[in-house]
Structures are given as C-alpha cells and as structure tokens.
Amino acid sequence: MSKKRPSLLFPVSVLPSVLLLPFAAGCGRERAEGGGNAPKPMPLVQIAKAERRELSKTATFTGSVEPVKVARMASPAEGPIAACTVREGDSVRKGQILVKVGRSRIAETGLEAAREEFRRQETEFQRVERLVKSGFLPSEQLEVARANVKRAEANVAAMETGASDYEIAAPWDGVVSKVWVAEGNFVAPRAPLVEMIEPASLVIRMSVPERQALALQTNQPVRVTLDAYPNRRFNGRLIRLYPELERTTRTLTAEAVVEDDVKLLSGMFARVDVTVQTLPDAVTVPASALLVLPNGESVSFILEGDKAVRRKVKVAMEAGETVAIESGIQAEEMVISRGNETLKDGATVQVMGLKKPEGGGSGSATGTVPVRGSAEPLRGKGDPAS
C-alpha cells in the first residue's frame, strides 16, 4: 500500500491575509513617522501701535437733585389749625399766608388771669407806697412792690401776644414741597407745618470717596447723566466742595449744577462724570496688551520682526480700555494686544491679517502690518482676479 504524501498547498482563504500583514504594518509605521514630523502652527496674534497722546481718567459719582434753599415752617405754639390754604406744588409769593394756627380761645382764660394779677399788684403797690410815706414800712418794700407790678405787666403783654392767632407766611417766592397738616388738626409747639423750596436753587449733591476727594476743584467741568433723560448727557460744573469729610462714611460732599437748559425735580437720580487725572503726553497701549505675572510684575510683548519679545513695563495710569506706560515701551512700537496669554519670550508668531511671503520665509511685520483690516494687496482694474 502506498503512503499518501501531504499536500503543500495552503488554504486559499489564509494566503492573502498572511501576505498582506507585513505590508499593512509597514504603511502604518510610515504614517506615524510622517505625522510626527509635522510642524506646530505658530501662535496667531493681533498687534497695536503704542501712541503718544493725552489721556484722562474719569470717575463717576452718583447723587441726587436737591434744593439748597429750603424753608421748613413750624408751629410757634400749640393750638388747632384754623386755616391751611396751600398744597404740594403750589407756587407762593413772599408774605403769602400759608397756615393759620388758632390761639384766641385757648389763651383767653390765661390772659384774663394775667390782667387780674396786674390789677392786684398795682393795688398792692399803692398800699405799700402809703405805708412807706407814713413811716410804717421801710423804703425797700416800695421797690419790691414796684418790681412785682412790672412783672405782672410783662406777663399781660406776653399773654396778649399769645392770645392772637399765628399766621405763617412765606419768607420768599417758591414752591410748596410738603404740607404736614390740614384744617382742624391740633398741633404742638415746634411741630412742622409746611415746607417750601426755591426751584432755582436745585443742585446735584453727591458723595466722593476719600481717595478721590483731593482731585476735585470748584468750577471744574463735569458731564451729567439723569435717569429721567435717557441717552442724553448734559454739561455741568462743580460749584461747591464741603470743607471736611463725613466721619461715618469718609466721603466728601460735593455739589454740581447743570448748565444746559433742562427741567429738574428734587429727588432725581444723577450720575456725574468728573476727570480726576490727566496726562498730557503719555505713551498709551490697549489694556489687553498688559499682563500681570503671579509676582505682581506687569509685562507686555513687543513685536520685533516675527518674534514676540517680553518687556517689563511700569504703568502710569489706567483709563478704561487704555493704559498709560511710564517705562518699558516707546511710542510707535508694536505691542501684541491679542493672543499674548500663553506666549513665551522670543517665540515666533504670526500676525493676524498678515500673509506670509511666498517661498516659506518669515518676513518682518514692523511697519507693514495693519492693526485692523486685511493685508490683502490691492488689485488694479486690469489685474486678473485670483
């Protein structure tokens, strides 16, 4: 019997897989090696030019419209309100009677008693005078009796004054702002009756923090915003600075007037913009170009060619979105204002809007890079469109 020789043929389904494995593994390794050599993209930044100009810092203070000339009239004595002829908003003239406090009925009994006492003291004086002349009483008793008569006479005069009704008149032309009483009310002495103001004396009274109090001066121009007039700003000026700070809040009270023709009402809310510091010739950069390190130092990145160079800077003043630089940056230098948060000193950067030169070289951006807009070259009428 002949032995059966083993077959050397592989199954058809196995052969292609075995032959393709090395090829596939080689392709994957080549892809991995090729991907590792890809260059990292340069940081994209935005730049701005440091400019030399005047920079002012403005502070905003809140306040309210208040009258300076106010008269608050009170009752001189107790009694009923016999008449009240005004209400809030009434315009009154100087000398006009506003309120009448009745006193005649209440003081009538007291006045009669004072007159009776005066008659009694006069009779006693006459009796003492006769006795002194007869020698039965010393002359000193006559002086005591005379003093008693004078005292009783003064008491009668006071009661006669108090017995008349009290008429409260307006001290000057103005507008009634508050009325606390009505006819028939009974009031005590010094109880408030009527308040009036002079509209021409309205000012904006505001509180200024202590750290900014010394920066204000009288007649300094200001800009005023009122909630009653949205989207409008008015010209004004400071007219008064109080001589001392409020002890509890450590703030200075200041007064300003609106110079534009506008109707004001007492109690209006106002915001006053005041210039507290001005640098006439400062090197300014956007506030976004300034970075503060953990140790408190301030730095900025300057664009030199295509490199970001870090500079230590000293700030003179901050005014909104603009910063005045005391040292570290010169006028006309290009500072990186966006994309500077993760930059390293000497890093190569690409400026936003600047096209790289053809051939892959890196060109200088100084003097050729627009701060805003595109750096796309202008084409003439005959140039073909790209």
Backbone hydrogen bonds in HBPLUS format (Angstrom, degrees):
<---DONOR---> <-ACCEPTOR-->    atom                        ^
c    i                          cat <-CA-CA->   ^        H-A-AA   ^      H-
h    n   atom  resd res      DA  || num        DHA   H-A  angle D-A-AA Bond
n    s   type  num  typ     dist DA aas  dist angle  dist       angle   num
A0014-VAL N   A0011-PRO O   3.18 MM   3  5.55 147.9  2.29 108.2 116.9     1
A0015-LEU N   A0011-PRO O   3.42 MM   4  6.66 158.1  2.47 158.9 163.2     2
A0018-VAL N   A0014-VAL O   3.24 MM   4  6.47 160.3  2.29 157.8 163.4     3
A0019-LEU N   A0015-LEU O   3.12 MM   4  6.26 165.2  2.14 159.8 163.4     4
A0020-LEU N   A0016-PRO O   3.11 MM   4  6.15 142.5  2.26 142.3 150.9     5
A0024-ALA N   A0020-LEU O   2.99 MM   4  6.18 161.2  2.02 158.4 163.4     6
A0025-ALA N   A0021-LEU O   2.98 MM   4  6.18 160.7  2.02 154.9 160.5     7
A0026-GLY N   A0022-PRO O   2.98 MM   4  6.12 155.0  2.05 147.1 153.5     8
A0027-CYS N   A0023-PHE O   3.09 MM   4  6.37 154.6  2.16 146.1 152.2     9
A0028-GLY N   A0024-ALA O   3.13 MM   4  6.39 160.1  2.17 150.8 155.1    10
A0029-ARG N   A0025-ALA O   3.18 MM   4  6.39 155.5  2.25 146.6 152.6    11
A0030-GLU N   A0026-GLY O   3.08 MM   4  6.29 155.5  2.14 147.6 154.0    12
A0031-ARG N   A0027-CYS O   3.00 MM   4  6.28 153.5  2.07 148.1 155.1    13
A0032-ALA N   A0028-GLY O   3.02 MM   4  6.25 158.1  2.07 145.6 151.5    14
A0033-GLU N   A0029-ARG O   2.91 MM   4  6.13 160.5  1.95 149.1 154.4    15
A0034-GLY N   A0030-GLU O   2.87 MM   4  6.01 156.0  1.93 144.9 151.9    16
A0035-GLY N   A0031-ARG O   2.90 MM   4  6.10 156.4  1.96 149.8 155.4    17
A0036-GLY N   A0032-ALA O   3.22 MM   4  6.38 147.9  2.32 144.3 151.5    18
A0037-ASN N   A0034-GLY O   3.36 MM   3  5.61 150.4  2.46 103.8 111.6    19
A0038-ALA N   A0035-GLY O   3.30 MM   3  5.58 170.4  2.31 113.1 115.1    20
A0350-GLN N   A0043-PRO O   2.84 MM 307  6.00 170.5  1.84 166.4 165.5    21
A0045-VAL N   A0350-GLN O   2.91 MM 305  6.21 159.4  1.95 155.8 161.4    22
A0352-MET N   A0045-VAL O   2.64 MM 307  5.59 161.9  1.68 177.2 173.6    23
A0046-GLN N   A0338-ARG O   3.07 MM 292  4.82 155.3  2.13 126.5 128.5    24
A0337-SER N   A0046-GLN O   2.78 MM 291  5.67 145.3  1.89 142.1 153.4    25
A0338-ARG N   A0046-GLN O   3.29 MM 292  4.82 151.4  2.37 132.7 129.2    26
A0048-ALA N   A0335-VAL O   2.84 MM 287  5.43 148.1  1.94 153.5 163.5    27
A0335-VAL N   A0048-ALA O   2.79 MM 287  5.43 162.4  1.82 172.0 168.4    28
A0050-ALA N   A0333-GLU O   2.83 MM 283  5.48 169.3  1.84 165.7 169.3    29
A0332-GLU N   A0050-ALA O   2.73 MM 282  5.11 171.5  1.74 148.6 146.7    30
A0051-GLU N   A0284-THR O   3.06 MM 233  5.32 151.0  2.15 151.6 153.5    31
A0284-THR N   A0051-GLU O   2.66 MM 233  5.32 170.5  1.67 163.5 165.0    32
A0053-ARG N   A0282-ALA O   2.91 MM 229  5.48 154.5  1.98 155.6 155.9    33
A0282-ALA N   A0053-ARG O   2.92 MM 229  5.48 169.4  1.93 140.2 142.1    34
A0055-LEU N   A0279-LEU O   2.90 MM 224  5.27 160.3  1.94 149.5 154.9    35
A0279-LEU N   A0055-LEU O   2.78 MM 224  5.27 169.3  1.79 160.6 164.0    36
A0057-LYS N   A0277-GLN O   2.73 MM 220  5.16 167.1  1.75 158.1 160.6    37
A0276-VAL N   A0057-LYS O   2.91 MM 219  5.92 150.2  2.00 156.8 166.6    38
A0059-ALA N   A0274-VAL O   2.85 MM 215  5.41 167.3  1.87 158.7 157.4    39
A0274-VAL N   A0059-ALA O   2.84 MM 215  5.41 168.7  1.86 162.3 164.8    40
A0061-PHE N   A0272-VAL O   2.86 MM 211  5.20 163.4  1.89 147.2 150.5    41
A0272-VAL N   A0061-PHE O   2.76 MM 211  5.20 168.5  1.78 159.2 163.4    42
A0063-GLY N   A0270-ALA O   2.94 MM 207  5.28 157.7  1.99 151.6 151.7    43
A0270-ALA N   A0063-GLY O   2.95 MM 207  5.28 165.3  1.97 143.4 139.9    44
A0064-SER N   A0205-ARG O   3.16 MM 141  5.70 153.1  2.24 146.9 148.4    45
A0205-ARG N   A0064-SER O   2.96 MM 141  5.70 160.4  2.00 163.2 156.7    46
A0065-VAL N   A0268-MET O   2.83 MM 203  5.12 149.7  1.92 141.5 151.3    47
A0267-GLY N   A0065-VAL O   2.70 MM 202  5.09 171.2  1.71 145.8 148.9    48
A0066-GLU N   A0203-VAL O   2.76 MM 137  5.51 160.1  1.80 162.3 168.7    49
A0203-VAL N   A0066-GLU O   2.85 MM 137  5.51 166.1  1.87 154.2 156.4    50
A0068-VAL N   A0201-SER O   3.17 MM 133  5.33 145.6  2.29 115.3 124.8    51
A0198-GLU N   A0069-LYS O   3.20 MM 129  5.68 142.0  2.35 157.0 157.6    52
A0071-ALA N   A0196-MET O   2.89 MM 125  5.35 165.5  1.91 161.2 163.8    53
A0196-MET N   A0071-ALA O   2.90 MM 125  5.35 155.8  1.96 148.2 156.3    54
A0073-MET N   A0194-VAL O   2.82 MM 121  5.42 154.7  1.88 176.0 173.8    55
A0193-LEU N   A0073-MET O   2.80 MM 120  5.76 165.3  1.82 158.4 157.5    56
A0194-VAL N   A0073-MET O   3.36 MM 121  5.42 149.7  2.46 135.2 143.7    57
A0075-SER N   A0191-ALA O   2.88 MM 116  5.37 151.8  1.96 141.6 148.9    58
A0190-ARG N   A0075-SER O   2.63 MM 115  4.84 157.8  1.68 156.9 154.8    59
A0079-GLY N   A0187-VAL O   3.03 MM 108  5.62 149.2  2.13 150.9 155.4    60
A0187-VAL N   A0079-GLY O   2.91 MM 108  5.62 168.0  1.93 156.3 152.2    61
A0102-GLY N   A0080-PRO O   2.78 MM  22  5.39 150.1  1.86 162.1 168.6    62
A0081-ILE N   A0185-ASN O   2.69 MM 104  5.38 144.0  1.81 156.9 169.3    63
A0184-GLY N   A0081-ILE O   2.97 MM 103  5.18 165.1  2.00 138.5 143.3    64
A0082-ALA N   A0100-LYS O   2.68 MM  18  5.35 137.4  1.86 148.9 162.0    65
A0083-ALA N   A0100-LYS O   3.22 MM  17  4.94 149.0  2.32 134.3 134.4    66
A0100-LYS N   A0083-ALA O   2.79 MM  17  4.94 155.3  1.85 148.2 147.5    67
A0085-THR N   A0098-LEU O   3.05 MM  13  5.56 153.0  2.12 151.7 159.6    68
A0090-ASP N   A0087-ARG O   3.15 MM   3  5.88 159.7  2.20 143.9 144.3    69
A0089-GLY N   A0176-VAL O   2.73 MM  87  5.31 178.4  1.73 153.9 153.3    70
A0176-VAL N   A0090-ASP O   2.86 MM  86  5.40 165.3  1.88 157.0 160.4    71
A0092-VAL N   A0174-GLY O   2.94 MM  82  5.63 163.6  1.97 148.9 154.2    72
A0174-GLY N   A0092-VAL O   3.17 MM  82  5.63 161.0  2.21 145.4 148.7    73
A0096-GLN N   A0093-ARG O   3.13 MM   3  5.62 164.5  2.15 136.1 137.1    74
A0095-GLY N   A0170-ALA O   2.80 MM  75  5.04 174.8  1.80 143.7 145.5    75
A0170-ALA N   A0096-GLN O   2.85 MM  74  5.39 148.1  1.95 141.9 151.0    76
A0098-LEU N   A0168-ILE O   2.71 MM  70  5.65 171.3  1.72 165.5 168.2    77
A0099-VAL N   A0168-ILE O   3.41 MM  69  5.14 156.6  2.47 130.5 137.1    78
A0168-ILE N   A0099-VAL O   2.75 MM  69  5.14 175.3  1.75 167.9 168.5    79
A0101-VAL N   A0166-TYR O   2.76 MM  65  5.01 155.1  1.82 151.1 156.3    80
A0166-TYR N   A0101-VAL O   2.92 MM  65  5.01 154.5  1.98 154.3 153.4    81
A0107-ALA N   A0103-ARG O   3.13 MM   4  6.17 166.1  2.15 159.8 163.0    82
A0111-LEU N   A0107-ALA O   2.96 MM   4  6.07 154.7  2.02 152.3 159.0    83
A0112-GLU N   A0108-GLU O   3.14 MM   4  6.38 156.2  2.20 146.2 151.8    84
A0113-ALA N   A0109-THR O   3.07 MM   4  6.35 155.5  2.13 149.5 156.1    85
A0114-ALA N   A0110-GLY O   2.99 MM   4  6.20 151.8  2.07 145.2 152.8    86
A0115-ARG N   A0111-LEU O   3.01 MM   4  6.27 153.1  2.09 148.0 154.7    87
A0116-GLU N   A0112-GLU O   3.02 MM   4  6.24 154.0  2.08 144.3 151.4    88
A0117-GLU N   A0113-ALA O   3.02 MM   4  6.24 154.0  2.09 145.1 151.7    89
A0118-PHE N   A0114-ALA O   3.03 MM   4  6.23 148.0  2.13 139.8 148.7    90
A0119-ARG N   A0115-ARG O   3.03 MM   4  6.35 154.2  2.10 148.4 154.2    91
A0120-ARG N   A0116-GLU O   3.04 MM   4  6.29 153.6  2.11 144.4 151.8    92
A0121-GLN N   A0117-GLU O   2.99 MM   4  6.21 155.6  2.05 147.6 153.4    93
A0122-GLU N   A0118-PHE O   3.04 MM   4  6.28 150.5  2.13 144.7 152.7    94
A0123-THR N   A0119-ARG O   3.08 MM   4  6.33 160.0  2.12 147.0 151.6    95
A0124-GLU N   A0120-ARG O   2.94 MM   4  6.20 157.4  1.99 146.3 152.9    96
A0125-PHE N   A0121-GLN O   2.93 MM   4  6.07 149.1  2.03 141.1 149.4    97
A0126-GLN N   A0122-GLU O   3.07 MM   4  6.39 156.4  2.12 149.2 154.7    98
A0127-ARG N   A0123-THR O   3.04 MM   4  6.36 156.7  2.10 149.2 155.5    99
A0128-VAL N   A0124-GLU O   2.97 MM   4  6.19 164.4  2.00 151.6 155.4   100
A0129-GLU N   A0125-PHE O   2.89 MM   4  6.04 151.3  1.97 146.0 154.5   101
A0130-ARG N   A0126-GLN O   3.17 MM   4  6.43 152.4  2.25 145.8 151.1   102
A0131-LEU N   A0127-ARG O   3.11 MM   4  6.43 160.6  2.15 148.9 154.3   103
A0132-VAL N   A0128-VAL O   2.94 MM   4  6.11 150.9  2.02 148.3 155.7   104
A0133-LYS N   A0129-GLU O   3.12 MM   4  6.32 157.1  2.18 143.3 149.0   105
A0134-SER N   A0130-ARG O   2.98 MM   4  6.24 143.8  2.11 143.1 153.2   106
A0136-PHE N   A0131-LEU O   2.96 MM   5  5.28 136.9  2.15 161.2 160.4   107
A0135-GLY N   A0132-VAL O   3.16 MM   3  5.04 145.2  2.29  95.1 105.5   108
A0141-GLN N   A0138-PRO O   3.23 MM   3  5.94 149.2  2.33 116.3 122.3   109
A0142-LEU N   A0139-SER O   3.09 MM   3  5.42 136.1  2.29 103.7 115.1   110
A0144-VAL N   A0140-GLU O   3.30 MM   4  6.68 154.8  2.37 147.7 154.2   111
A0145-ALA N   A0141-GLN O   3.06 MM   4  6.28 159.7  2.11 146.7 151.8   112
A0146-ARG N   A0142-LEU O   2.98 MM   4  6.18 152.6  2.06 143.0 150.6   113
A0147-ALA N   A0143-GLU O   3.05 MM   4  6.28 153.9  2.12 145.6 151.7   114
A0148-ASN N   A0144-VAL O   3.11 MM   4  6.38 152.0  2.19 146.9 154.2   115
A0149-VAL N   A0145-ALA O   3.17 MM   4  6.45 150.2  2.27 144.8 152.0   116
A0150-LYS N   A0146-ARG O   3.17 MM   4  6.52 157.6  2.23 147.0 152.4   117
A0151-ARG N   A0147-ALA O   3.02 MM   4  6.25 155.2  2.08 147.8 154.6   118
A0152-ALA N   A0148-ASN O   3.08 MM   4  6.26 159.0  2.12 146.5 151.5   119
A0153-GLU N   A0149-VAL O   2.97 MM   4  6.18 152.1  2.05 148.3 156.3   120
A0154-ALA N   A0150-LYS O   3.01 MM   4  6.26 155.1  2.08 146.6 152.5   121
A0155-ASN N   A0151-ARG O   3.09 MM   4  6.33 149.8  2.19 142.9 151.1   122
A0156-VAL N   A0152-ALA O   3.11 MM   4  6.39 147.9  2.21 142.7 150.4   123
A0157-ALA N   A0153-GLU O   3.12 MM   4  6.46 158.4  2.17 147.0 152.2   124
A0158-ALA N   A0154-ALA O   3.00 MM   4  6.27 153.9  2.06 146.5 153.4   125
A0159-MET N   A0155-ASN O   3.05 MM   4  6.22 158.5  2.09 145.7 151.2   126
A0160-GLU N   A0156-VAL O   2.88 MM   4  6.12 153.1  1.95 150.1 157.9   127
A0161-THR N   A0157-ALA O   3.08 MM   4  6.32 152.6  2.16 142.3 149.0   128
A0162-GLY N   A0158-ALA O   2.99 MM   4  6.25 159.6  2.03 147.4 153.2   129
A0163-ALA N   A0159-MET O   2.81 MM   4  5.86 131.8  2.04 140.9 153.6   130
A0175-VAL N   A0197-ILE O   2.86 MM  22  5.48 163.5  1.89 160.7 166.3   131
A0197-ILE N   A0175-VAL O   2.87 MM  22  5.48 159.1  1.91 157.0 158.3   132
A0177-SER N   A0195-GLU O   2.84 MM  18  5.63 150.2  1.93 133.0 142.6   133
A0178-LYS N   A0195-GLU O   3.22 MM  17  4.97 167.7  2.24 131.3 131.1   134
A0195-GLU N   A0178-LYS O   2.86 MM  17  4.97 164.8  1.89 147.2 145.8   135
A0180-TRP N   A0193-LEU O   2.92 MM  13  5.28 170.3  1.93 152.9 155.7   136
A0185-ASN N   A0182-ALA O   3.10 MM   3  5.86 167.2  2.11 143.0 145.6   137
A0191-ALA N   A0188-ALA O   3.21 MM   3  5.55 147.9  2.32 136.7 132.5   138
A0201-SER N   A0198-GLU O   2.94 MM   3  5.63 164.7  1.96 125.2 130.4   139
A0202-LEU N   A0199-PRO O   3.28 MM   3  5.69 161.6  2.31 120.6 119.2   140
A0204-ILE N   A0256-ALA O   2.79 MM  52  5.10 172.2  1.79 161.4 162.7   141
A0256-ALA N   A0204-ILE O   2.93 MM  52  5.10 151.7  2.01 138.6 148.0   142
A0206-MET N   A0254-ALA O   2.95 MM  48  5.47 166.6  1.97 159.7 164.0   143
A0254-ALA N   A0206-MET O   2.96 MM  48  5.47 162.7  1.99 150.7 156.1   144
A0208-VAL N   A0252-LEU O   2.72 MM  44  4.92 158.2  1.77 141.4 149.2   145
A0252-LEU N   A0208-VAL O   2.74 MM  44  4.92 163.0  1.77 147.0 149.5   146
A0212-GLN N   A0209-PRO O   3.12 MM   3  5.67 154.7  2.18 114.9 122.4   147
A0213-ALA N   A0210-GLU O   3.23 MM   3  5.08 159.5  2.27 101.8 108.0   148
A0215-ALA N   A0212-GLN O   3.27 MM   3  5.51 152.8  2.34 105.2 113.1   149
A0216-LEU N   A0213-ALA O   3.44 MM   3  5.94 169.1  2.46 112.5 115.7   150
A0220-GLN N   A0217-GLN O   3.30 MM   3  5.62 140.5  2.47 130.9 128.7   151
A0219-ASN N   A0238-LEU O   2.63 MM  19  4.99 156.6  1.69 145.7 148.4   152
A0238-LEU N   A0220-GLN O   2.93 MM  18  5.35 154.1  2.00 144.6 151.6   153
A0222-VAL N   A0236-GLY O   2.91 MM  14  5.03 163.7  1.93 123.1 122.9   154
A0236-GLY N   A0222-VAL O   3.04 MM  14  5.03 143.9  2.18 148.5 141.1   155
A0223-ARG N   A0273-ASP O   3.13 MM  50  5.10 157.2  2.19 139.5 146.4   156
A0273-ASP N   A0223-ARG O   2.81 MM  50  5.10 170.9  1.82 158.4 160.6   157
A0224-VAL N   A0234-PHE O   2.81 MM  10  4.99 167.2  1.82 147.0 151.5   158
A0234-PHE N   A0224-VAL O   2.82 MM  10  4.99 165.3  1.84 146.7 151.8   159
A0225-THR N   A0271-ARG O   2.85 MM  46  5.12 159.6  1.89 153.7 159.3   160
A0271-ARG N   A0225-THR O   2.87 MM  46  5.12 156.8  1.93 152.6 159.1   161
A0229-TYR N   A0226-LEU O   3.02 MM   3  5.41 152.5  2.10 109.0 117.2   162
A0259-GLU N   A0235-ASN O   2.86 MM  24  5.71 154.1  1.93 137.7 145.9   163
A0237-ARG N   A0257-VAL O   3.16 MM  20  5.80 146.3  2.28 149.4 159.2   164
A0257-VAL N   A0237-ARG O   3.04 MM  20  5.80 156.3  2.10 159.5 162.4   165
A0239-ILE N   A0255-GLU O   2.91 MM  16  5.83 163.6  1.94 145.4 151.0   166
A0240-ARG N   A0255-GLU O   3.36 MM  15  5.08 156.3  2.42 139.0 135.3   167
A0255-GLU N   A0240-ARG O   2.88 MM  15  5.08 159.5  1.93 149.5 151.0   168
A0242-TYR N   A0253-THR O   2.99 MM  11  5.57 171.2  2.00 178.3 177.3   169
A0246-GLU N   A0251-THR O   2.73 MM   5  5.33 169.5  1.74 155.7 157.0   170
A0250-ARG N   A0246-GLU O   2.70 MM   4  5.09 136.9  1.88 150.7 158.8   171
A0268-MET N   A0265-LEU O   3.25 MM   3  5.98 157.1  2.30 144.6 142.7   172
A0325-ILE N   A0283-VAL O   2.74 MM  42  5.46 168.7  1.75 168.3 171.9   173
A0285-VAL N   A0323-VAL O   3.00 MM  38  5.52 152.4  2.08 151.8 160.5   174
A0323-VAL N   A0285-VAL O   2.93 MM  38  5.52 166.3  1.95 168.7 172.5   175
A0289-ALA N   A0286-PRO O   3.04 MM   3  5.57 159.5  2.09 113.7 120.0   176
A0287-ALA N   A0321-GLU O   2.87 MM  34  5.10 160.6  1.91 131.8 128.9   177
A0290-LEU N   A0287-ALA O   3.18 MM   3  5.63 165.6  2.21 115.1 118.6   178
A0291-LEU N   A0299-VAL O   2.90 MM   8  5.29 162.5  1.93 163.9 166.3   179
A0299-VAL N   A0291-LEU O   2.82 MM   8  5.29 161.6  1.85 153.8 160.2   180
A0293-LEU N   A0297-GLU O   2.79 MM   4  5.31 164.5  1.81 164.8 167.0   181
A0296-GLY N   A0293-LEU O   2.90 MM   3  5.30 162.0  1.93 119.3 123.2   182
A0313-VAL N   A0298-SER O   2.94 MM  15  5.67 168.0  1.96 142.4 146.3   183
A0300-SER N   A0311-ARG O   2.94 MM  11  5.38 148.9  2.04 146.7 156.6   184
A0311-ARG N   A0300-SER O   2.73 MM  11  5.38 159.4  1.78 166.7 173.4   185
A0336-ILE N   A0301-PHE O   2.92 MM  35  5.58 162.3  1.95 160.0 161.2   186
A0302-ILE N   A0309-VAL O   2.74 MM   7  5.10 166.5  1.75 148.8 149.2   187
A0309-VAL N   A0302-ILE O   2.87 MM   7  5.10 175.0  1.87 155.0 153.9   188
A0303-LEU N   A0334-MET O   2.91 MM  31  5.58 167.0  1.93 152.6 157.0   189
A0304-GLU N   A0307-LYS O   2.94 MM   3  5.27 165.5  1.96 155.5 159.3   190
A0307-LYS N   A0304-GLU O   3.06 MM   3  5.27 163.6  2.09 122.9 126.7   191
A0349-VAL N   A0306-ASP O   2.95 MM  43  5.76 160.1  1.99 154.4 160.8   192
A0308-ALA N   A0347-ALA O   2.85 MM  39  5.39 149.9  1.94 150.7 160.7   193
A0346-GLY N   A0308-ALA O   2.67 MM  38  5.13 153.4  1.74 157.2 159.7   194
A0314-LYS N   A0327-SER O   2.90 MM  13  5.19 155.0  1.97 148.5 149.2   195
A0326-GLU N   A0314-LYS O   2.70 MM  12  5.36 154.9  1.76 153.9 161.0   196
A0327-SER N   A0314-LYS O   3.42 MM  13  5.19 153.5  2.49 130.8 133.6   197
A0316-ALA N   A0324-ALA O   2.77 MM   8  5.32 163.1  1.80 143.6 147.8   198
A0324-ALA N   A0317-MET O   2.78 MM   7  5.11 175.8  1.78 163.3 164.8   199
A0319-ALA N   A0322-THR O   2.89 MM   3  5.37 174.8  1.89 169.6 169.4   200
A0322-THR N   A0319-ALA O   3.17 MM   3  5.37 161.5  2.21 120.8 125.7   201
A0333-GLU N   A0330-GLN O   3.31 MM   3  5.90 159.6  2.35 131.0 133.7   202
A0347-ALA N   A0344-LYS O   3.08 MM   3  5.50 156.8  2.14 140.0 136.7   203
A0354-LEU N   A0351-VAL O   3.05 MM   3  5.49 164.6  2.07 136.4 136.2   204
A0375-ALA N   A0353-GLY O   3.10 MM  22  5.44 127.5  2.39 139.5 146.3   205
A0368-THR N   A0365-ALA O   3.24 MM   3  5.48 164.0  2.27 119.5 123.5   206
A0383-ASP N   A0380-GLY O   3.31 MM   3  5.34 150.0  2.40  99.7 108.1   207
